[in-house]
């Protein structure tokens, strides 16, 4: 979809344009979700969480791809064939969850 590679040696399919779409989409989805389910959290905090969380999630995906590439693996498991394994489904969550937890505890309160 995009032309400018984000991490060509680790994950050649990832692009800067894809990251921009991810940030825009996840931020929009978080704003809509928070409007209905988390109205007590200020919009500025939601924007910070969504923007930063989407970047951190992409970082988690790239780190997992780097680990697989380092070990010469295409997939991280065989439980979910065609999807790269369970770790490919959870890699961003492993990075985002601690960030959101500590942001909620220490910043939002």
Secondary structure by P-SEA (a helix, b strand, c coil): cccccccccccccccaaaaaaaaaaaaaaaaaaaacccccccaaaaaaaaaaaaaaaaaaaaaaaaaaaaacccccccccccccccccccaaaaaaaaaaaaaaacccc
